[in-house]
Amino acid sequence: MARALVTGAEGWLAAQGARKVQLMVRAGNPAATLYGHLGYERQDVEVHGRWLAGPCPDRPDIVGR
């Protein structure tokens, strides 16, 4: 089912004129294996983020300003 969802989304994006798909996958997510089988490659990028308010959902010890 996951494969069908990803390929369906790719088809829709291509029909809209998208030329590239990029996914953000958290470390340890088992879905990363599926994306590799579908031809997705790791990209050399950095992602930066900052919580502006309230605690981080994954790490309640981290609280925004």
LINKA-V431581 format. One line per field, one symbol per residue. burial: # if it has 16 or more other ideal C-beta (glycine too) atoms within 10 Angstrom, else .. Layout:
burial: ???
This chain:
burial: .....#............................#..............................
